[in-house]
Amino acid sequence: QVQIVESGGGLVQPGGSLRLSCAASGSIIRTYTRTWYRQAPGKQRELVASITGSGTTNYADFVEGRFTISRNNANNTVYLQMNSLKPEDTAVYYCYFNILTMGPVLRKDYWGQGTQVTVSS
């Protein structure tokens, strides 16, 4: 009963910027964590950034200083501002929510369908 909608991916040149958005809607009581992952062809899925309900953030070493994760609690949306993009950032980016839902009350994992980010000149 929870739906995830991702947007913001696209093709950019090295050094360019993108802002990814991911919104959760439905029978949500509380969102405990909001996370961005990415997966490049032939590689394992890896954590990019996460933010808790209290605002605590965590970044992978390879993106710290270039990306910023933020949230809007009013509309259950998480954002990833990506600056100074490099070709090695090319991947499918997935948002992830750990959500306490209603009917029944249950804490579950939810994933977006992914959005393609391509960095190329």
C-alpha positions in Angstrom: 0.0 0.0 0.0 3.1 2.2 -0.2 4.1 3.6 -3.6 7.5 5.0 -4.5 8.1 7.4 -7.3 11.6 8.3 -8.5 12.6 11.1 -10.9 15.6 13.3 -11.9 17.9 11.0 -13.7 19.4 11.8 -17.1 22.5 12.4 -19.2 25.0 15.0 -18.1 28.6 15.9 -18.9 31.4 15.4 -16.4 31.3 18.2 -13.8 27.5 18.6 -14.3 24.8 18.3 -11.7 21.5 16.4 -11.2 19.0 16.3 -8.4 17.2 13.1 -7.8 13.8 12.9 -6.0 12.0 10.0 -4.5 8.6 10.3 -2.9 6.8 7.7 -0.8 3.0 7.8 -0.4 0.3 5.6 1.1 -0.3 4.1 4.5 2.8 5.6 6.2 3.0 6.0 10.0 6.7 6.8 10.1 9.7 6.7 7.9 12.8 5.6 9.8 15.5 5.9 7.2 15.8 7.2 3.7 18.6 5.9 1.5 20.1 6.2 -2.0 21.8 3.2 -3.5 23.3 2.8 -7.0 24.3 -0.1 -9.2 26.6 0.1 -12.2 26.7 -2.6 -14.9 28.7 -5.6 -13.6 29.0 -4.2 -10.1 27.3 -4.8 -6.8 24.7 -2.4 -5.5 26.3 0.1 -3.1 25.1 2.7 -0.7 25.5 6.3 -1.7 23.9 8.3 1.1 21.3 8.0 3.8 19.4 10.2 6.2 17.4 9.4 9.3 14.2 11.1 10.6 16.3 13.1 13.0 18.5 14.4 10.2 21.6 12.3 10.7 23.3 11.8 7.4 25.8 9.2 6.1 27.8 9.2 2.8 29.9 6.7 1.0 33.5 7.7 0.9 33.5 8.1 -2.9 30.8 10.7 -2.9 31.3 12.7 0.3 31.8 16.4 -0.5 30.0 16.2 -3.9 26.5 14.9 -3.1 24.0 16.1 -0.5 21.0 14.1 0.8 18.0 15.9 2.2 14.4 15.2 3.1 11.0 16.8 3.3 9.1 15.2 6.0 5.8 16.8 5.0 5.6 14.9 1.7 7.9 11.9 2.5 10.4 12.9 -0.1 14.1 12.3 -0.2 16.5 14.2 -2.5 20.0 13.6 -3.7 21.8 16.7 -5.0 24.6 15.5 -7.2 27.4 17.9 -8.2 30.7 17.5 -9.9 29.6 14.3 -11.5 32.2 11.9 -12.8 31.8 9.2 -15.5 32.3 6.6 -12.7 29.0 7.9 -11.2 27.1 6.3 -14.1 24.7 3.9 -12.6 21.0 3.2 -11.9 20.2 5.0 -8.7 17.6 3.5 -6.3 15.9 5.1 -3.4 15.1 3.0 -0.3 12.8 3.6 2.6 12.3 1.7 5.8 8.8 2.5 6.7 6.3 1.7 9.5 3.0 1.1 7.7 -0.6 0.8 8.6 -3.1 -2.1 8.1 -1.3 -4.0 9.6 1.2 -2.0 11.5 4.5 -3.4 10.2 8.0 -2.1 9.5 9.0 -2.9 5.9 11.5 -2.1 3.2 10.5 -0.3 0.1 12.5 0.4 -3.1 12.0 2.7 -6.0 12.2 1.3 -9.5 15.4 3.1 -10.2 16.5 6.1 -12.3 19.4 6.0 -14.8 22.2 8.5 -14.3 24.7 8.7 -17.2 27.8 10.9 -17.0 29.6 11.1 -20.3 31.3 13.6 -22.7 
